[in-house]
Amino acid sequence: MVEWNALWEGYGWPLTVIIGQILLVAVGVLVSLAFLLLADRKIWAAVQLRRGPNVVGPFGLLQSFADFFKFALKEIIIPDGANKGVFLLAPLITFVLAFIAWAVIPFADGWVISDINVGILYIFAISSLGVYGIVMGGWASNSKYPFLGSLRSAAQMVSYEVSIGFVMVTVLLCAGSLNLSEIVRAQKNIWFFIPLFPMFVIFLVSALAETNRPPFDLAEAESELVAGYQTEYSSTPFLLFMIGEYLNIVLMCAMTVILFLGGWLPPFDMAPFTYVPEIVWFILKILLVFFFFAMVKAFVPRYRYDQLMRLGWKVFLPFSLVWVVVTAGVLTAFDLAP
Amino acid sequence: MIVQALAFYLFAAVLTAAALMVVIARNPVHSVLFLILAFFNAAGLFVLLGAEFVAMILVIVYVGAVAVLFMFVVMMLDIDFVELRQGFLNYLPAGLLVGFVLVMELILVVGAGSMNAGAPQTAVPAAPPEGMTNTEALGRILYTDYAYLFQVAGLILLAAMIGAIVLTLRAREGVRRQVIADQIARTPALGMELKDVKPGQGI
């Protein structure tokens, strides 16, 4: 009996706690995603003077759940010439990768599943893997539009990762740590979007490109490629792609908040602001960035592909490279480096 | 420790199996996917060693960039699988020879340390000092003791990059390129001309 107790305390209980935390974050993120999706459509509709979804539930609040059941209950169609294994693996990879990145996101001081030392590199690694779901889906569909879409997407994501990498380097030069919680704590005095404003802009635009969000949604440009890599997908696999894509968008919002907008910190370290719980600040900031993303989708026309590549390689890359050097130089010259 | 040992054997077993599948998979795209799986498990092994920085860099550089380009190229190839298989027996002796040489070298490297009891053991990576993340430890060594070598490595990579661009660059004639500066500098006065047309006359 004693051994069983030791085993439970050594492995069983910690495992239960971790699984509980994972479930809490996963379910919380998924449910909020349902409403964020609705918010996205509502904002988009409002800009175009439409009403948006308003039938299911009050103000259409249950629209996303209705969509979920519709997708989940439909038949899965696999094209004849498709490479079945890879075809079904692709949406799963997108979905799983979008979820595991949340493991290192600090929702408030100490509220993080895994507080690893290389948190920012982990996020970078996971987001650079996101391209595989798309490329595999496009290739396995064995059809020309998905294939073209996935080729575009691969080149696009690889290009914009470079500038995102440099933006992250400037932030961690200022923060002096790769740990996401430490990066937020380093913004106690001043949020990084003020001293690093140009990098903030580059990060926001690159985040749009990295998540295939309009105006950079060339991988699924409906006027050219039907629906890009999603063309042959239906039912649950499509749903997984969709959820994965939106989760990545919300993740990029969270990353913007953590890197530049002070994470869970209140805007002023004074009485009325500090009464509000930290997680509320974090969520409010994410909503703010998400609103920005939704507005961009509503009123910026799609880029042409060569312009997209020009922006990534000829504008953002040299600019962020110079900014890394300038930041490092200033930090060393004035002895500000942490 | 049990969990770590289990994780090690899991990663090692999957790594070996994936590496084998890279060679024997019939479809080249599957080979690349197995290669990615192998990279991933190697990263897992690094994490078990406590080298989380190296693990993340492995995933970012090899899986996130190199393997994507690999896949890019392999997907676009129009490969005849039957033809690919035909050369198999011809190349088998050469492949076996290379494999044999590699195995013998590995045995020498690993065995030399343990056979000769008096000689110093093969270098064991030193753990970083207490209270220092291994990113910091790596940085302190790389940018102080090995700063020149590090710069030389960077220079070689730069030269390779420029070389690759020069080799593949071809100036095509008759291609109209977009010049953004020209477009922005255009004014209504430059772009159009207003004419006063009398009725019934035309221009």
Interface residues (C-beta under 8 A of the other chain):
Chain A: Y11 N83 V86 I116 N117 V118 L121 Y122 F124 A125 S128 L129 V131 Y132 V135 M136 W139 F147 L151 A154 A155 V158 E161 L178 D306 Q307 R310
Chain B: V3 N27 V29 H30 L33 I36 E52 F53 M56 I57 V59 I60 V63 G64 A65 V68 L69 M71 F72 M75 M76 T133 N134 T135 Q178 I180
